[in-house]
Amino acid sequence: MNWRLIHFAMPTIDYVVAHELAHLREMNHSPRFWDVVRSVLPDYERSRGVLKDDVLPVFE
């Protein structure tokens, strides 16, 4: 987990947690992996998009 997750809304954080826990069943990003994520968060694509599109503040 990354401390910068605090900058995101709870649904996005929930997605990250579900994503990481899904790796306990599938140690890859295969279709079966995404099925596990989807079983917990049916609309995970939205939160996944937030992580790809939102910009985090840069700290030096």
PDBQT receptor file of N, H, CA, C and O in Angstrom, charges set to zero:
ATOM      1  N   MET A   1       0.836  -1.177   0.000  1.00  0.00    +0.000 N 
ATOM      2  CA  MET A   1       0.000   0.000   0.000  1.00  0.00    +0.000 C 
ATOM      3  C   MET A   1       0.886   1.247   0.000  1.00  0.00    +0.000 C 
ATOM      4  O   MET A   1       2.003   1.243   0.518  1.00  0.00    +0.000 OA
ATOM      5  N   ASN A   2       0.362   2.285  -0.583  1.00  0.00    +0.000 N 
ATOM      6  H   ASN A   2      -0.545   2.288  -1.004  1.00  0.00    +0.000 HD
ATOM      7  CA  ASN A   2       1.095   3.532  -0.669  1.00  0.00    +0.000 C 
ATOM      8  C   ASN A   2       0.367   4.597   0.145  1.00  0.00    +0.000 C 
ATOM      9  O   ASN A   2      -0.857   4.704   0.066  1.00  0.00    +0.000 OA
ATOM     10  N   TRP A   3       1.087   5.369   0.910  1.00  0.00    +0.000 N 
ATOM     11  H   TRP A   3       2.081   5.283   0.974  1.00  0.00    +0.000 HD
ATOM     12  CA  TRP A   3       0.480   6.382   1.766  1.00  0.00    +0.000 C 
ATOM     13  C   TRP A   3      -0.272   7.441   0.957  1.00  0.00    +0.000 C 
ATOM     14  O   TRP A   3      -1.154   8.109   1.496  1.00  0.00    +0.000 OA
ATOM     15  N   ARG A   4       0.054   7.602  -0.299  1.00  0.00    +0.000 N 
ATOM     16  H   ARG A   4       0.770   7.059  -0.737  1.00  0.00    +0.000 HD
ATOM     17  CA  ARG A   4      -0.617   8.622  -1.112  1.00  0.00    +0.000 C 
ATOM     18  C   ARG A   4      -2.073   8.272  -1.422  1.00  0.00    +0.000 C 
ATOM     19  O   ARG A   4      -2.814   9.091  -1.967  1.00  0.00    +0.000 OA
ATOM     20  N   LEU A   5      -2.469   7.070  -1.076  1.00  0.00    +0.000 N 
ATOM     21  H   LEU A   5      -1.867   6.405  -0.633  1.00  0.00    +0.000 HD
ATOM     22  CA  LEU A   5      -3.878   6.708  -1.252  1.00  0.00    +0.000 C 
ATOM     23  C   LEU A   5      -4.811   7.607  -0.447  1.00  0.00    +0.000 C 
ATOM     24  O   LEU A   5      -5.994   7.714  -0.771  1.00  0.00    +0.000 OA
ATOM     25  N   ILE A   6      -4.297   8.253   0.592  1.00  0.00    +0.000 N 
ATOM     26  H   ILE A   6      -3.336   8.167   0.855  1.00  0.00    +0.000 HD
ATOM     27  CA  ILE A   6      -5.148   9.129   1.403  1.00  0.00    +0.000 C 
ATOM     28  C   ILE A   6      -5.722  10.273   0.579  1.00  0.00    +0.000 C 
ATOM     29  O   ILE A   6      -6.679  10.916   1.011  1.00  0.00    +0.000 OA
ATOM     30  N   HIS A   7      -5.169  10.538  -0.581  1.00  0.00    +0.000 N 
ATOM     31  H   HIS A   7      -4.391  10.015  -0.932  1.00  0.00    +0.000 HD
ATOM     32  CA  HIS A   7      -5.657  11.609  -1.441  1.00  0.00    +0.000 C 
ATOM     33  C   HIS A   7      -6.885  11.198  -2.257  1.00  0.00    +0.000 C 
ATOM     34  O   HIS A   7      -7.486  12.035  -2.931  1.00  0.00    +0.000 OA
ATOM     35  N   PHE A   8      -7.252   9.950  -2.204  1.00  0.00    +0.000 N 
ATOM     36  H   PHE A   8      -6.764   9.270  -1.657  1.00  0.00    +0.000 HD
ATOM     37  CA  PHE A   8      -8.370   9.446  -2.998  1.00  0.00    +0.000 C 
ATOM     38  C   PHE A   8      -9.602   9.213  -2.135  1.00  0.00    +0.000 C 
ATOM     39  O   PHE A   8      -9.514   9.088  -0.913  1.00  0.00    +0.000 OA
ATOM     40  N   ALA A   9     -10.735   9.157  -2.789  1.00  0.00    +0.000 N 
ATOM     41  H   ALA A   9     -10.807   9.259  -3.781  1.00  0.00    +0.000 HD
ATOM     42  CA  ALA A   9     -12.003   8.871  -2.109  1.00  0.00    +0.000 C 
ATOM     43  C   ALA A   9     -12.035   7.400  -1.678  1.00  0.00    +0.000 C 
ATOM     44  O   ALA A   9     -11.305   6.570  -2.219  1.00  0.00    +0.000 OA
ATOM     45  N   MET A  10     -12.875   7.096  -0.713  1.00  0.00    +0.000 N 
ATOM     46  H   MET A  10     -13.468   7.771  -0.273  1.00  0.00    +0.000 HD
ATOM     47  CA  MET A  10     -12.958   5.741  -0.173  1.00  0.00    +0.000 C 
ATOM     48  C   MET A  10     -13.245   4.670  -1.235  1.00  0.00    +0.000 C 
ATOM     49  O   MET A  10     -12.645   3.597  -1.163  1.00  0.00    +0.000 OA
ATOM     50  N   PRO A  11     -14.119   4.901  -2.205  1.00  0.00    +0.000 N 
ATOM     51  CA  PRO A  11     -14.328   3.844  -3.221  1.00  0.00    +0.000 C 
ATOM     52  C   PRO A  11     -13.051   3.467  -3.970  1.00  0.00    +0.000 C 
ATOM     53  O   PRO A  11     -12.868   2.305  -4.333  1.00  0.00    +0.000 OA
ATOM     54  N   THR A  12     -12.179   4.426  -4.199  1.00  0.00    +0.000 N 
ATOM     55  H   THR A  12     -12.328   5.370  -3.903  1.00  0.00    +0.000 HD
ATOM     56  CA  THR A  12     -10.920   4.144  -4.878  1.00  0.00    +0.000 C 
ATOM     57  C   THR A  12      -9.988   3.361  -3.962  1.00  0.00    +0.000 C 
ATOM     58  O   THR A  12      -9.309   2.436  -4.407  1.00  0.00    +0.000 OA
ATOM     59  N   ILE A  13      -9.955   3.724  -2.705  1.00  0.00    +0.000 N 
ATOM     60  H   ILE A  13     -10.507   4.475  -2.344  1.00  0.00    +0.000 HD
ATOM     61  CA  ILE A  13      -9.146   2.983  -1.738  1.00  0.00    +0.000 C 
ATOM     62  C   ILE A  13      -9.677   1.561  -1.608  1.00  0.00    +0.000 C 
ATOM     63  O   ILE A  13      -8.899   0.609  -1.537  1.00  0.00    +0.000 OA
ATOM     64  N   ASP A  14     -11.000   1.415  -1.575  1.00  0.00    +0.000 N 
ATOM     65  H   ASP A  14     -11.631   2.188  -1.632  1.00  0.00    +0.000 HD
ATOM     66  CA  ASP A  14     -11.599   0.075  -1.517  1.00  0.00    +0.000 C 
ATOM     67  C   ASP A  14     -11.161  -0.764  -2.710  1.00  0.00    +0.000 C 
ATOM     68  O   ASP A  14     -10.889  -1.956  -2.571  1.00  0.00    +0.000 OA
ATOM     69  N   TYR A  15     -11.093  -0.142  -3.876  1.00  0.00    +0.000 N 
ATOM     70  H   TYR A  15     -11.314   0.827  -3.989  1.00  0.00    +0.000 HD
ATOM     71  CA  TYR A  15     -10.653  -0.866  -5.074  1.00  0.00    +0.000 C 
ATOM     72  C   TYR A  15      -9.215  -1.358  -4.901  1.00  0.00    +0.000 C 
ATOM     73  O   TYR A  15      -8.914  -2.508  -5.220  1.00  0.00    +0.000 OA
ATOM     74  N   VAL A  16      -8.330  -0.505  -4.402  1.00  0.00    +0.000 N 
ATOM     75  H   VAL A  16      -8.574   0.430  -4.142  1.00  0.00    +0.000 HD
ATOM     76  CA  VAL A  16      -6.934  -0.896  -4.232  1.00  0.00    +0.000 C 
ATOM     77  C   VAL A  16      -6.826  -2.070  -3.260  1.00  0.00    +0.000 C 
ATOM     78  O   VAL A  16      -6.077  -3.016  -3.505  1.00  0.00    +0.000 OA
ATOM     79  N   VAL A  17      -7.572  -2.009  -2.165  1.00  0.00    +0.000 N 
ATOM     80  H   VAL A  17      -8.181  -1.241  -1.966  1.00  0.00    +0.000 HD
ATOM     81  CA  VAL A  17      -7.551  -3.102  -1.192  1.00  0.00    +0.000 C 
ATOM     82  C   VAL A  17      -8.074  -4.387  -1.831  1.00  0.00    +0.000 C 
ATOM     83  O   VAL A  17      -7.464  -5.447  -1.683  1.00  0.00    +0.000 OA
ATOM     84  N   ALA A  18      -9.204  -4.298  -2.544  1.00  0.00    +0.000 N 
ATOM     85  H   ALA A  18      -9.699  -3.438  -2.664  1.00  0.00    +0.000 HD
ATOM     86  CA  ALA A  18      -9.755  -5.484  -3.208  1.00  0.00    +0.000 C 
ATOM     87  C   ALA A  18      -8.771  -6.039  -4.233  1.00  0.00    +0.000 C 
ATOM     88  O   ALA A  18      -8.601  -7.253  -4.344  1.00  0.00    +0.000 OA
ATOM     89  N   HIS A  19      -8.130  -5.152  -4.975  1.00  0.00    +0.000 N 
ATOM     90  H   HIS A  19      -8.268  -4.166  -4.885  1.00  0.00    +0.000 HD
ATOM     91  CA  HIS A  19      -7.136  -5.550  -5.978  1.00  0.00    +0.000 C 
ATOM     92  C   HIS A  19      -6.006  -6.343  -5.324  1.00  0.00    +0.000 C 
ATOM     93  O   HIS A  19      -5.638  -7.423  -5.786  1.00  0.00    +0.000 OA
ATOM     94  N   GLU A  20      -5.467  -5.790  -4.249  1.00  0.00    +0.000 N 
ATOM     95  H   GLU A  20      -5.766  -4.913  -3.874  1.00  0.00    +0.000 HD
ATOM     96  CA  GLU A  20      -4.344  -6.461  -3.592  1.00  0.00    +0.000 C 
ATOM     97  C   GLU A  20      -4.777  -7.779  -2.964  1.00  0.00    +0.000 C 
ATOM     98  O   GLU A  20      -4.031  -8.757  -3.025  1.00  0.00    +0.000 OA
ATOM     99  N   LEU A  21      -5.949  -7.829  -2.367  1.00  0.00    +0.000 N 
ATOM    100  H   LEU A  21      -6.555  -7.035  -2.317  1.00  0.00    +0.000 HD
ATOM    101  CA  LEU A  21      -6.431  -9.079  -1.774  1.00  0.00    +0.000 C 
ATOM    102  C   LEU A  21      -6.734 -10.123  -2.839  1.00  0.00    +0.000 C 
ATOM    103  O   LEU A  21      -6.578 -11.318  -2.591  1.00  0.00    +0.000 OA
ATOM    104  N   ALA A  22      -7.162  -9.690  -4.014  1.00  0.00    +0.000 N 
ATOM    105  H   ALA A  22      -7.288  -8.719  -4.215  1.00  0.00    +0.000 HD
ATOM    106  CA  ALA A  22      -7.422 -10.635  -5.100  1.00  0.00    +0.000 C 
ATOM    107  C   ALA A  22      -6.150 -11.370  -5.506  1.00  0.00    +0.000 C 
ATOM    108  O   ALA A  22      -6.212 -12.487  -6.018  1.00  0.00    +0.000 OA
ATOM    109  N   HIS A  23      -4.995 -10.743  -5.276  1.00  0.00    +0.000 N 
ATOM    110  H   HIS A  23      -4.945  -9.835  -4.859  1.00  0.00    +0.000 HD
ATOM    111  CA  HIS A  23      -3.725 -11.402  -5.586  1.00  0.00    +0.000 C 
ATOM    112  C   HIS A  23      -3.462 -12.599  -4.673  1.00  0.00    +0.000 C 
ATOM    113  O   HIS A  23      -2.588 -13.414  -4.968  1.00  0.00    +0.000 OA
ATOM    114  N   LEU A  24      -4.188 -12.714  -3.592  1.00  0.00    +0.000 N 
ATOM    115  H   LEU A  24      -4.898 -12.051  -3.352  1.00  0.00    +0.000 HD
ATOM    116  CA  LEU A  24      -4.046 -13.908  -2.748  1.00  0.00    +0.000 C 
ATOM    117  C   LEU A  24      -4.619 -15.134  -3.448  1.00  0.00    +0.000 C 
ATOM    118  O   LEU A  24      -4.224 -16.262  -3.153  1.00  0.00    +0.000 OA
ATOM    119  N   ARG A  25      -5.548 -14.916  -4.374  1.00  0.00    +0.000 N 
ATOM    120  H   ARG A  25      -5.869 -14.000  -4.613  1.00  0.00    +0.000 HD
ATOM    121  CA  ARG A  25      -6.125 -16.024  -5.149  1.00  0.00    +0.000 C 
ATOM    122  C   ARG A  25      -5.477 -16.180  -6.508  1.00  0.00    +0.000 C 
ATOM    123  O   ARG A  25      -5.236 -17.298  -6.962  1.00  0.00    +0.000 OA
ATOM    124  N   GLU A  26      -5.200 -15.082  -7.147  1.00  0.00    +0.000 N 
ATOM    125  H   GLU A  26      -5.396 -14.174  -6.778  1.00  0.00    +0.000 HD
ATOM    126  CA  GLU A  26      -4.598 -15.089  -8.486  1.00  0.00    +0.000 C 
ATOM    127  C   GLU A  26      -3.390 -14.161  -8.467  1.00  0.00    +0.000 C 
ATOM    128  O   GLU A  26      -3.536 -12.953  -8.279  1.00  0.00    +0.000 OA
ATOM    129  N   MET A  27      -2.216 -14.711  -8.659  1.00  0.00    +0.000 N 
ATOM    130  H   MET A  27      -2.097 -15.692  -8.811  1.00  0.00    +0.000 HD
ATOM    131  CA  MET A  27      -0.988 -13.919  -8.583  1.00  0.00    +0.000 C 
ATOM    132  C   MET A  27      -0.619 -13.300  -9.931  1.00  0.00    +0.000 C 
ATOM    133  O   MET A  27       0.552 -13.270 -10.309  1.00  0.00    +0.000 OA
ATOM    134  N   ASN A  28      -1.608 -12.817 -10.637  1.00  0.00    +0.000 N 
ATOM    135  H   ASN A  28      -2.559 -12.841 -10.330  1.00  0.00    +0.000 HD
ATOM    136  CA  ASN A  28      -1.392 -12.241 -11.956  1.00  0.00    +0.000 C 
ATOM    137  C   ASN A  28      -2.543 -11.282 -12.240  1.00  0.00    +0.000 C 
ATOM    138  O   ASN A  28      -3.327 -10.974 -11.343  1.00  0.00    +0.000 OA
ATOM    139  N   HIS A  29      -2.650 -10.817 -13.461  1.00  0.00    +0.000 N 
ATOM    140  H   HIS A  29      -2.014 -11.067 -14.190  1.00  0.00    +0.000 HD
ATOM    141  CA  HIS A  29      -3.766  -9.959 -13.870  1.00  0.00    +0.000 C 
ATOM    142  C   HIS A  29      -4.546 -10.634 -15.001  1.00  0.00    +0.000 C 
ATOM    143  O   HIS A  29      -4.923  -9.996 -15.984  1.00  0.00    +0.000 OA
ATOM    144  N   SER A  30      -4.772 -11.906 -14.841  1.00  0.00    +0.000 N 
ATOM    145  H   SER A  30      -4.466 -12.424 -14.043  1.00  0.00    +0.000 HD
ATOM    146  CA  SER A  30      -5.513 -12.687 -15.825  1.00  0.00    +0.000 C 
ATOM    147  C   SER A  30      -7.007 -12.375 -15.729  1.00  0.00    +0.000 C 
ATOM    148  O   SER A  30      -7.440 -11.713 -14.786  1.00  0.00    +0.000 OA
ATOM    149  N   PRO A  31      -7.792 -12.844 -16.691  1.00  0.00    +0.000 N 
ATOM    150  CA  PRO A  31      -9.247 -12.680 -16.583  1.00  0.00    +0.000 C 
ATOM    151  C   PRO A  31      -9.809 -13.252 -15.272  1.00  0.00    +0.000 C 
ATOM    152  O   PRO A  31     -10.757 -12.702 -14.712  1.00  0.00    +0.000 OA
ATOM    153  N   ARG A  32      -9.226 -14.345 -14.791  1.00  0.00    +0.000 N 
ATOM    154  H   ARG A  32      -8.456 -14.791 -15.247  1.00  0.00    +0.000 HD
ATOM    155  CA  ARG A  32      -9.699 -14.902 -13.513  1.00  0.00    +0.000 C 
ATOM    156  C   ARG A  32      -9.432 -13.946 -12.356  1.00  0.00    +0.000 C 
ATOM    157  O   ARG A  32     -10.244 -13.839 -11.437  1.00  0.00    +0.000 OA
ATOM    158  N   PHE A  33      -8.304 -13.257 -12.400  1.00  0.00    +0.000 N 
ATOM    159  H   PHE A  33      -7.644 -13.345 -13.147  1.00  0.00    +0.000 HD
ATOM    160  CA  PHE A  33      -7.998 -12.256 -11.388  1.00  0.00    +0.000 C 
ATOM    161  C   PHE A  33      -9.075 -11.181 -11.375  1.00  0.00    +0.000 C 
ATOM    162  O   PHE A  33      -9.607 -10.839 -10.318  1.00  0.00    +0.000 OA
ATOM    163  N   TRP A  34      -9.400 -10.643 -12.565  1.00  0.00    +0.000 N 
ATOM    164  H   TRP A  34      -8.968 -10.921 -13.423  1.00  0.00    +0.000 HD
ATOM    165  CA  TRP A  34     -10.392  -9.564 -12.641  1.00  0.00    +0.000 C 
ATOM    166  C   TRP A  34     -11.774 -10.067 -12.245  1.00  0.00    +0.000 C 
ATOM    167  O   TRP A  34     -12.586  -9.285 -11.750  1.00  0.00    +0.000 OA
ATOM    168  N   ASP A  35     -12.058 -11.336 -12.446  1.00  0.00    +0.000 N 
ATOM    169  H   ASP A  35     -11.398 -11.971 -12.847  1.00  0.00    +0.000 HD
ATOM    170  CA  ASP A  35     -13.318 -11.915 -11.963  1.00  0.00    +0.000 C 
ATOM    171  C   ASP A  35     -13.388 -11.876 -10.439  1.00  0.00    +0.000 C 
ATOM    172  O   ASP A  35     -14.446 -11.623  -9.865  1.00  0.00    +0.000 OA
ATOM    173  N   VAL A  36     -12.251 -12.131  -9.790  1.00  0.00    +0.000 N 
ATOM    174  H   VAL A  36     -11.391 -12.337 -10.256  1.00  0.00    +0.000 HD
ATOM    175  CA  VAL A  36     -12.211 -12.062  -8.323  1.00  0.00    +0.000 C 
ATOM    176  C   VAL A  36     -12.461 -10.618  -7.872  1.00  0.00    +0.000 C 
ATOM    177  O   VAL A  36     -13.263 -10.381  -6.969  1.00  0.00    +0.000 OA
ATOM    178  N   VAL A  37     -11.786  -9.670  -8.488  1.00  0.00    +0.000 N 
ATOM    179  H   VAL A  37     -11.134  -9.863  -9.221  1.00  0.00    +0.000 HD
ATOM    180  CA  VAL A  37     -11.999  -8.258  -8.135  1.00  0.00    +0.000 C 
ATOM    181  C   VAL A  37     -13.459  -7.887  -8.361  1.00  0.00    +0.000 C 
ATOM    182  O   VAL A  37     -14.082  -7.248  -7.513  1.00  0.00    +0.000 OA
ATOM    183  N   ARG A  38     -13.999  -8.287  -9.505  1.00  0.00    +0.000 N 
ATOM    184  H   ARG A  38     -13.493  -8.805 -10.195  1.00  0.00    +0.000 HD
ATOM    185  CA  ARG A  38     -15.392  -7.971  -9.848  1.00  0.00    +0.000 C 
ATOM    186  C   ARG A  38     -16.375  -8.599  -8.859  1.00  0.00    +0.000 C 
ATOM    187  O   ARG A  38     -17.444  -8.039  -8.618  1.00  0.00    +0.000 OA
ATOM    188  N   SER A  39     -16.035  -9.736  -8.292  1.00  0.00    +0.000 N 
ATOM    189  H   SER A  39     -15.167 -10.191  -8.488  1.00  0.00    +0.000 HD
ATOM    190  CA  SER A  39     -16.934 -10.383  -7.332  1.00  0.00    +0.000 C 
ATOM    191  C   SER A  39     -17.075  -9.562  -6.058  1.00  0.00    +0.000 C 
ATOM    192  O   SER A  39     -18.077  -9.672  -5.351  1.00  0.00    +0.000 OA
ATOM    193  N   VAL A  40     -16.081  -8.746  -5.769  1.00  0.00    +0.000 N 
ATOM    194  H   VAL A  40     -15.267  -8.656  -6.343  1.00  0.00    +0.000 HD
ATOM    195  CA  VAL A  40     -16.126  -7.873  -4.586  1.00  0.00    +0.000 C 
ATOM    196  C   VAL A  40     -16.639  -6.487  -4.950  1.00  0.00    +0.000 C 
ATOM    197  O   VAL A  40     -17.447  -5.905  -4.227  1.00  0.00    +0.000 OA
ATOM    198  N   LEU A  41     -16.167  -5.966  -6.067  1.00  0.00    +0.000 N 
ATOM    199  H   LEU A  41     -15.510  -6.439  -6.655  1.00  0.00    +0.000 HD
ATOM    200  CA  LEU A  41     -16.537  -4.623  -6.519  1.00  0.00    +0.000 C 
ATOM    201  C   LEU A  41     -17.005  -4.701  -7.977  1.00  0.00    +0.000 C 
ATOM    202  O   LEU A  41     -16.193  -4.574  -8.894  1.00  0.00    +0.000 OA
ATOM    203  N   PRO A  42     -18.298  -4.906  -8.191  1.00  0.00    +0.000 N 
ATOM    204  CA  PRO A  42     -18.800  -5.056  -9.566  1.00  0.00    +0.000 C 
ATOM    205  C   PRO A  42     -18.467  -3.877 -10.488  1.00  0.00    +0.000 C 
ATOM    206  O   PRO A  42     -18.338  -4.067 -11.698  1.00  0.00    +0.000 OA
ATOM    207  N   ASP A  43     -18.325  -2.662  -9.939  1.00  0.00    +0.000 N 
ATOM    208  H   ASP A  43     -18.429  -2.507  -8.957  1.00  0.00    +0.000 HD
ATOM    209  CA  ASP A  43     -18.020  -1.493 -10.777  1.00  0.00    +0.000 C 
ATOM    210  C   ASP A  43     -16.576  -1.030 -10.596  1.00  0.00    +0.000 C 
ATOM    211  O   ASP A  43     -16.301   0.170 -10.606  1.00  0.00    +0.000 OA
ATOM    212  N   TYR A  44     -15.656  -1.981 -10.430  1.00  0.00    +0.000 N 
ATOM    213  H   TYR A  44     -15.879  -2.955 -10.422  1.00  0.00    +0.000 HD
ATOM    214  CA  TYR A  44     -14.260  -1.650 -10.156  1.00  0.00    +0.000 C 
ATOM    215  C   TYR A  44     -13.623  -0.812 -11.253  1.00  0.00    +0.000 C 
ATOM    216  O   TYR A  44     -12.672  -0.076 -10.989  1.00  0.00    +0.000 OA
ATOM    217  N   GLU A  45     -14.128  -0.908 -12.481  1.00  0.00    +0.000 N 
ATOM    218  H   GLU A  45     -14.901  -1.506 -12.696  1.00  0.00    +0.000 HD
ATOM    219  CA  GLU A  45     -13.519  -0.180 -13.593  1.00  0.00    +0.000 C 
ATOM    220  C   GLU A  45     -13.504   1.325 -13.348  1.00  0.00    +0.000 C 
ATOM    221  O   GLU A  45     -12.563   2.012 -13.745  1.00  0.00    +0.000 OA
ATOM    222  N   ARG A  46     -14.537   1.832 -12.700  1.00  0.00    +0.000 N 
ATOM    223  H   ARG A  46     -15.302   1.273 -12.377  1.00  0.00    +0.000 HD
ATOM    224  CA  ARG A  46     -14.615   3.271 -12.431  1.00  0.00    +0.000 C 
ATOM    225  C   ARG A  46     -13.460   3.701 -11.515  1.00  0.00    +0.000 C 
ATOM    226  O   ARG A  46     -12.760   4.674 -11.798  1.00  0.00    +0.000 OA
ATOM    227  N   SER A  47     -13.275   2.968 -10.426  1.00  0.00    +0.000 N 
ATOM    228  H   SER A  47     -13.843   2.178 -10.196  1.00  0.00    +0.000 HD
ATOM    229  CA  SER A  47     -12.199   3.319  -9.491  1.00  0.00    +0.000 C 
ATOM    230  C   SER A  47     -10.828   3.093 -10.103  1.00  0.00    +0.000 C 
ATOM    231  O   SER A  47      -9.888   3.839  -9.827  1.00  0.00    +0.000 OA
ATOM    232  N   ARG A  48     -10.716   2.084 -10.918  1.00  0.00    +0.000 N 
ATOM    233  H   ARG A  48     -11.480   1.478 -11.142  1.00  0.00    +0.000 HD
ATOM    234  CA  ARG A  48      -9.443   1.833 -11.603  1.00  0.00    +0.000 C 
ATOM    235  C   ARG A  48      -9.107   3.009 -12.519  1.00  0.00    +0.000 C 
ATOM    236  O   ARG A  48      -7.951   3.418 -12.623  1.00  0.00    +0.000 OA
ATOM    237  N   GLY A  49     -10.124   3.539 -13.175  1.00  0.00    +0.000 N 
ATOM    238  H   GLY A  49     -11.063   3.206 -13.090  1.00  0.00    +0.000 HD
ATOM    239  CA  GLY A  49      -9.919   4.702 -14.042  1.00  0.00    +0.000 C 
ATOM    240  C   GLY A  49      -9.481   5.929 -13.268  1.00  0.00    +0.000 C 
ATOM    241  O   GLY A  49      -8.656   6.708 -13.745  1.00  0.00    +0.000 OA
ATOM    242  N   VAL A  50     -10.032   6.103 -12.072  1.00  0.00    +0.000 N 
ATOM    243  H   VAL A  50     -10.702   5.470 -11.685  1.00  0.00    +0.000 HD
ATOM    244  CA  VAL A  50      -9.638   7.238 -11.236  1.00  0.00    +0.000 C 
ATOM    245  C   VAL A  50      -8.149   7.180 -10.948  1.00  0.00    +0.000 C 
ATOM    246  O   VAL A  50      -7.462   8.199 -11.016  1.00  0.00    +0.000 OA
ATOM    247  N   LEU A  51      -7.652   6.007 -10.629  1.00  0.00    +0.000 N 
ATOM    248  H   LEU A  51      -8.210   5.180 -10.574  1.00  0.00    +0.000 HD
ATOM    249  CA  LEU A  51      -6.219   5.872 -10.337  1.00  0.00    +0.000 C 
ATOM    250  C   LEU A  51      -5.361   6.194 -11.552  1.00  0.00    +0.000 C 
ATOM    251  O   LEU A  51      -4.255   6.718 -11.415  1.00  0.00    +0.000 OA
ATOM    252  N   LYS A  52      -5.864   5.883 -12.726  1.00  0.00    +0.000 N 
ATOM    253  H   LYS A  52      -6.762   5.458 -12.836  1.00  0.00    +0.000 HD
ATOM    254  CA  LYS A  52      -5.092   6.140 -13.936  1.00  0.00    +0.000 C 
ATOM    255  C   LYS A  52      -5.164   7.604 -14.354  1.00  0.00    +0.000 C 
ATOM    256  O   LYS A  52      -4.208   8.135 -14.918  1.00  0.00    +0.000 OA
ATOM    257  N   ASP A  53      -6.300   8.264 -14.079  1.00  0.00    +0.000 N 
ATOM    258  H   ASP A  53      -7.077   7.833 -13.621  1.00  0.00    +0.000 HD
ATOM    259  CA  ASP A  53      -6.542   9.602 -14.618  1.00  0.00    +0.000 C 
ATOM    260  C   ASP A  53      -6.239  10.746 -13.650  1.00  0.00    +0.000 C 
ATOM    261  O   ASP A  53      -5.813  11.817 -14.081  1.00  0.00    +0.000 OA
ATOM    262  N   ASP A  54      -6.451  10.537 -12.351  1.00  0.00    +0.000 N 
ATOM    263  H   ASP A  54      -6.798   9.667 -12.001  1.00  0.00    +0.000 HD
ATOM    264  CA  ASP A  54      -6.233  11.627 -11.389  1.00  0.00    +0.000 C 
ATOM    265  C   ASP A  54      -4.745  11.851 -11.155  1.00  0.00    +0.000 C 
ATOM    266  O   ASP A  54      -3.936  10.926 -11.219  1.00  0.00    +0.000 OA
ATOM    267  N   VAL A  55      -4.417  13.089 -10.885  1.00  0.00    +0.000 N 
ATOM    268  H   VAL A  55      -5.074  13.840 -10.832  1.00  0.00    +0.000 HD
ATOM    269  CA  VAL A  55      -3.031  13.456 -10.656  1.00  0.00    +0.000 C 
ATOM    270  C   VAL A  55      -2.822  13.624  -9.159  1.00  0.00    +0.000 C 
ATOM    271  O   VAL A  55      -3.592  14.308  -8.485  1.00  0.00    +0.000 OA
ATOM    272  N   LEU A  56      -1.781  12.999  -8.654  1.00  0.00    +0.000 N 
ATOM    273  H   LEU A  56      -1.156  12.443  -9.201  1.00  0.00    +0.000 HD
ATOM    274  CA  LEU A  56      -1.418  13.142  -7.243  1.00  0.00    +0.000 C 
ATOM    275  C   LEU A  56      -0.469  14.302  -7.064  1.00  0.00    +0.000 C 
ATOM    276  O   LEU A  56       0.333  14.597  -7.950  1.00  0.00    +0.000 OA
ATOM    277  N   PRO A  57      -0.553  14.972  -5.909  1.00  0.00    +0.000 N 
ATOM    278  CA  PRO A  57       0.433  16.035  -5.664  1.00  0.00    +0.000 C 
ATOM    279  C   PRO A  57       1.835  15.444  -5.546  1.00  0.00    +0.000 C 
ATOM    280  O   PRO A  57       2.024  14.332  -5.053  1.00  0.00    +0.000 OA
ATOM    281  N   VAL A  58       2.790  16.203  -6.001  1.00  0.00    +0.000 N 
ATOM    282  H   VAL A  58       2.637  17.107  -6.402  1.00  0.00    +0.000 HD
ATOM    283  CA  VAL A  58       4.184  15.770  -5.945  1.00  0.00    +0.000 C 
ATOM    284  C   VAL A  58       4.820  16.374  -4.703  1.00  0.00    +0.000 C 
ATOM    285  O   VAL A  58       4.739  17.581  -4.479  1.00  0.00    +0.000 OA
ATOM    286  N   PHE A  59       5.450  15.533  -3.900  1.00  0.00    +0.000 N 
ATOM    287  H   PHE A  59       5.516  14.552  -4.081  1.00  0.00    +0.000 HD
ATOM    288  CA  PHE A  59       6.155  15.981  -2.707  1.00  0.00    +0.000 C 
ATOM    289  C   PHE A  59       7.633  15.706  -2.886  1.00  0.00    +0.000 C 
ATOM    290  O   PHE A  59       8.028  14.598  -3.246  1.00  0.00    +0.000 OA
ATOM    291  N   GLU A  60       8.424  16.690  -2.640  1.00  0.00    +0.000 N 
ATOM    292  H   GLU A  60       8.103  17.591  -2.347  1.00  0.00    +0.000 HD
ATOM    293  CA  GLU A  60       9.876  16.516  -2.778  1.00  0.00    +0.000 C 
ATOM    294  C   GLU A  60      10.546  16.551  -1.432  1.00  0.00    +0.000 C 
ATOM    295  O   GLU A  60      11.767  16.421  -1.346  1.00  0.00    +0.000 OA
TER     296      GLU A  60
